[in-house]
Amino acid sequence: MINFDNAATTGRKPESVISAVSRALRVYSANPGRGGHDLSVEAARAVYSVREKTASFFGASGGEKVIFTANCTASVNYVLKGFLGRNDHVIISDLEHNAVVRPLKKIGAKVSVANVDLLSDEKTVRNFASHITESTKLIFCTAASNVCGRALPIGKIGELCKSRGVAFGVDAAQTAGVVPIDMERMNIDFLCVAPHKGLYAPMGIGILIACRDIGDTLLEGGTGTNSLSEYQPDMMPERYESGTLNVPAIMGVSAGIDFSRRQNFKAYANEMNHIRRIYESFEKMPHVRLYTPYTEDGMYMPLLSFNVENIGSEQVAEYLNKKGIAVRAGLHCAPLAHRKLKTEDGGTVRIAPSVFTTAAEVDYLISQVKYINI
């Protein structure tokens, strides 16, 4: 099957990632930090080397700031529920995923929603600035929409936060590994990563890089340190890593970072070329509706939402599935974005290529949408 659902998870993993996971199951099948024997110590060393590699890749100052979680959603929850309390003021964008919206609803934070201009970074930054008050504690936003691909001006928002003394958190699920992220240069305090997407790592692993104190813990338990104490340790990253780590997936993250470094972010340009080819073709089809301006490098990520006139998004996805093409349909767990695009009734069909997508696969997708017959 041809996979155009890579915004959900990259469907094809590099052989180097697969090999790293397989090797970890053979070599590092011991609980890191939970024993003094050689196997445990070696596993702990391997895990810490991945922390250092991850910190370096994302421009953070030390491996101890890298926390491994269950997934990117868990990372977001750690930040929002640890750093914020009831009635704390937080600013988000109108493109946020439910991974951001639902935790904020649960804790009872005071939420302001900033409009993201689909064509202007300057207007977007001004819209965020207009919501800042003396009581604003955090700006937390997606780095790019998982619905329309609009990339937020993270560096400029980071500058705004720094100038106004506001903490800054980023959901980088759609950008980490695809475009460069430098936490120090972009003034990012908390970075949440979904390695199974742009880093081509396994599913079931998330990353949180915390360059300032998160605050309260979301999960407590065994950490392998201070075991006589009934209280969670204060040191990072153990404070936020209770229980056994997913060592094979962590080794997959390591290989995924190496893969991304070898690509040197050239995959982004190739994937954007595929998206532009699709956009230009769809734009000529009277039965296809597009919802964003022409996709530009830097301002958009390589994904695209569309609908077919008088046919529901789920029906289109099922039709394409029968033709051997995997796409995502519906609301993509991001109702704010769909309200912005006025597609909340039935959602959209989403296309997202990967580094492995070929021009022939793009042409086949275009032909199937052009002559769709349901």
N, C-alpha and C positions, 0 to 999 in steps of 0.2 A: 504494500500500500504506500502511496505517496503521502508524506506527512507534511501538512501545512498547519499543524496545530502546535508548533514549537514554542508559542508563548505560554502554553500550559506546562509543558516540559519538553526539552529537546528529545525527540523520539529516537534518534540514533546517537549513540555514545561513541567516542573515539576508542579505538582498540587499547590505547594507553590507559584510559580510565578503567576499562573492563579488566585489564591485566593488573592494575594497581589494587582493585577491589579483591580480585582472586588471590593475589599474593598476600594481602592482609589477612585473609581467612586462613592461610597456611602458616604465615610467619608471626603475625601479631595477635593470635587468638589467646590473649591474656588480658586481664582487666588492668588498664593503666592506672597507676597511683593507688592500687588496692593491695599491693604485695611487694615484698622486698626481693623476690626471686628475679632471676635474670630476664625471664619472659615478660613479667610485668614492667620491669624497669625499661626494657627495650621498647615496649609498646608506648610507655609514657614519653620516652625520648622522641619517638616517631611522631606522636601526636603534637608534642610541643614544637617540633620542627615545622609542622603544618601551620600552627598558630603564627610562628614567625614569618613564614612565607605569605600567609594571608594578610598579616598586618602590613608587610612590605608592599604587596600588590595593591592594597587599597590606601596606602599613604598614612597608615597609623604608626604610632611611635614604638609599640612594643607588643610582643606576642601575648602577654598576660591580659591584654585588652580584648582578645578574641575569645568569644564564648560560642561553643557549639550547642545548638538547640535542635529540636525535632524538625523544624521547618521555618520558613520565613515568617509565617503567621505567628508562630511561637515567639520569634524574635521581636516582632512588633508588640505583642502582648507584654513581653518582659519590660519593654521601654515604657509603654503607656501606663501600665498598671503599677510599675515600680516608681516611675518619676512623677506621675500625676496623682492627685487626690481629688475627692469630690469638690466640685466648684472651682478647681483650678482652670485657668483660661488657656486654651490651646487653639491654634489656627491650623486648619487643614485646607486642601484644595477641593474644588468641585469635581475632581476626577478620581477620588479615593476609592479604593477597594474596601469591601466589608471587613477585611482584616484590620483596618484602621477604624472604620465607623462603629462597628459593634463593640469593641473594647471600650471606646470612649463613652458609648451609651451606657455600658454596664457600670462604669465607675462614676458616672454622673458629672463628668467634666463640663465646663462651659465651652462650647464649641462655636467658633466663627468659621465660615466657609468663604474662602477667597476664590474669585473667578479667575480661571486660567484662560487668557486670550489665545485663541488658536493660531494667531498670526504674529503676535507681538510679545516678546520677552519683557520689554520695558513696562508695558501695561500690566503684565502679570505680576511683576515685582511691586509695582505701585499698588495693585489690589491687595497684596499681602500686607504691605506697609500700612494701608489704611485701616486695618483691623487691629494693629498693635496698640495696646494700652499699657499703663503702668503695671497692671496685674498679669500681663501675658507671660506665661512661664515657658511655653514651648511652641515652636512651629514644627509640625510633622506633616510631611507630604510625600507623595509618590514621586519617584524620579522620572517616570513616564507612565502614561495611561496604558493599561492592559486592554482597553477597548478601542481607542483611536490612535494610539501610538504617540500622542503629543508628549514631547520631552520637556520637562520643566527646567527653567534656568537655575539649576541647583547652586552653581557657584555664586550667582548674583543674590539668590535668596540667602545663602550662607553669609555673604557680606552684610546684608541687611540685618540678619540676626546678631552678628558680631557687633555691629554699630549700635544696636538697640539693647544689648545685653540679654538676648533671648536665646534659650537653648534650641538646637536644630537637630531634628531627626529625619531620616530619609528611608523610605521603603524602596529599595533598589532591585526589586524582584525582576523588573523588565530590562534593567540596564547593566547590572553587574556582570562583567566579563565581555559585554558587547561594546561598551564605550569606556574610556578611562574614567576612573573615580579616584580622586586624591582627597582624603578626608581633611588633612591639614590645610591644604591649599583652598579647599571649598568650605572650610569652617564647619564641617559636619561633626556633631557630637556623638550621634548614634546612627550607625549604618546597619540596615537589615538586609540580608542577602539570601536569595534562593539559588543555591549552587547548582541545582538540577536543571536550571534553565541556561543562562548565558555561559556558565562555567562547564557545562556538559558533564556534571557529576551525577551520582545516583540520587534518586528520590529518597526522602526520609532523613534529610539532614538540612539544617539551617545554620546561618552564621549571624551573630550579633557582635559588632565591634563597638565597644563603649569607651569613648575617650574622656568621659566624665562620669561621675558617680550616678548610677541608675537610681539608687535608693532601695526601696523595699524589694523583697524577693517574691517570685511567683510560685516557686517550688522549693521545698526544703527536704533534706534527707542526708544520706550518706555521701560524703565527699572524699573520704580517705584521709582527712585531716581533722585534728581536734575532736577525735571520736568520743572522748569523755564528756564533752560539752553538749548540753541539750539545745544549744543555739547554733544557728548557721554561722559558719566562719565569715569573717569580713574580707579576706583576701580574694583578689581576682585571679583567675576566672572561677575558682572553685565555688565561690559564693553562689554562683548561678548555674552550676553544673552538678546537681545531685543525681546520683544513680550512674549506671554504666553508660559510657559513651559509645556511639556507633563508629567504632574504629575503622571497619572496612569502608564506610561511606566517607570518613574523614580522609582516608588515604585516596579515595576517589576524588575528593576536593583538591588534594595536592596535585594529582595528575591533571585535573581539569584546569588548574591555574597554569601549569606548565604548557598545556595545549593552547590556552588563550594567549600566553606570552609568545609562543611560536607563531601564532596567527598575527600578533602585533596589531590587533583590532582591524585588520584588513577585511575580515569577514563582514564587518558592518557595511562597508562600501558595496560589497558584492550583494548582500541581502537587500540593501536599499535600491540597488539597480533592479533586482527582481521585483520589488514592490512598485517602483516607478513604471516598470513594464506592465505590470498588472493594472495599475491605476490608469495609465494612458489607454489601455485597451478597454477597461470597464467604462471609462468616460465616454467612449464612443458608442456604447450599448444603451439604447433608449430604455430597456427594461431593467437596468441596473442603477441603483441609487448609491451614491457615495456621500459621506458625511463630514469630511474634512477637506481643507484646501490641499493643493498639490503637495505631496510629501517632499520635504527638503532635508538635506543632511544637517544634523545638529538639532533641528527643531522637531524632528519626528524620528521615532524608532521604526525598524523594519517590520511593521504589522499594519494591517488594513482591515477596516470593517465596511461591510456593504450589505445591501438587501436586494432582492429581486422583486419587482413590482407584482403585487397581488399573491405572493407566495411567502409563507412564514419562514423565518430563518431556520427553524428545526427541519422543515420540509426540504429546504435547499441543502442543508447539511446531510440529510439522509440520502437525497438524490446523489450528491457527490460521493458519499460513502459507497454507494452501489457501483459507482464508476471507479472506485479504488483510490479516492482522495479523502484524506482526513482533515476536517476543519472543525472549528468550534462555533457553536450557535447558542443563542440565548442572551442572558444578561451578564455573563462572565463575572458574577459575584461583585459587580460594581454598579449598583443602581444610580449612584450620583452621576456617574459619567453618562449613563443612558438617559437620565432626565435632562442633562445638558444637551445631548444630541437629539432629544425628543424621540427616542426609540425605546422608551420604557415598556411599551405595550408588548412587543414581541422580541426585543433585542436585535442583534445583528449577527451576520455570519462573519467570522474573523479568520483572517489568513495571516500566517506567520512562517516565513521560510527559516532555514537554518544554514549553517556553513556547508552542509552537504547537499543543499538544494541545487538542482541543475536547471539550465535554461530550457531543456526539453520538458521537464516537469512543469515549469511555469507555462509553457505554451499549451500543454495538455489541460491544465486548469483553466486557462483562458478559453480554450475551445469548448470545454464542457459547460462553462457558464454562458458562453455566447449562444449555444444551441440547447439550453436547458429546456427540458420537456417533461413537465410534471402533470 
